[in-house]
């Protein structure tokens, strides 16, 4: 399996072997994230393919290091786009639970400047997470970045599912308070 | 702000957070609380145990006196009396203290008096309600009186004391036995 450096080298050399290397290295991650949001293997596979192409299109000029968060973020965004598309057509998927939980933090209000605010919001969430205990950080990121099921995360962390759910709920409340204090309009 | 905007922002969190979350979690330091919980002890049971331990000194405990009145012993030092836990002692129900306790009183008296003699045995005759105390030396009358007084203070009303010494079967004071009734 190729390392980050080797894959970046293939991408910068514009050789199509880079796509195969991405699939080999990140295929499982991309499908996992997309499947957690969409709950559909076919849609998840499409999101993974879209992700490899997006990496091909953006590297270079970008040179992300490490590659995992970059590739995973692209996969998430494709999955969220697909979720919106599917949701508009009233198709249920695992993403419903994710959106429902997150709406405890933000309102459904649409704002034009949201795209601009996204990077600042990412930085604020990062700062918030760095202030949390490691176990809580992992819980949050596994739930809202990777989209993993609460029960699965709880099992890995050695927690009861109910306790994990309660901790997530409290973190959402703390995050909401933190973001408001930081000046975000939720 | 739309919820998917928030989720996209979560997607942009620091890379180290993303990488950290996908690595095996190792607890760095196991707290006593975690150890207890890992052993399957629930919070309610633990709280109950803590409460009992904390309140133990002020909780009512079964009296050893009542055990004696029942004519049985727990796991006590019987000082030569072959009684097992739960086994009946050969003495009246109202008798206090046990052979061992009376013997202890006598030993303490002799030690405090600086006497060069000791109590060899303490025997109880249930039919006569008579405690027989055997000494291994020849105490003077003062010591005998003090010893008798200490013994009488430790036995039940109605019981009697006699003291035997080895040289003279009937004692240094001329009687067959020195016997007093409380």
Interface residues (C-beta under 8 A of the other chain):
Chain A: X66 X68 X69 X70 X72 X73 X76 X77 X80 X83 X84 X98 X99 X102 X103 X105 X106 X107 X108 X109 X110 X111 X114 X115 X117 X118 X119 X121 X122 X125 X126 X129 X130 X134 X135 X137 X138 X141 X142 X144 X145 X146 X156 X157 X158 X184 X185 X186
Chain B: X1 X2 X3 X4 X5 X6 X7 X8 X9 X10 X11 X12 X13 X14 X15 X17 X18 X19 X20 X21 X22 X25 X27 X38
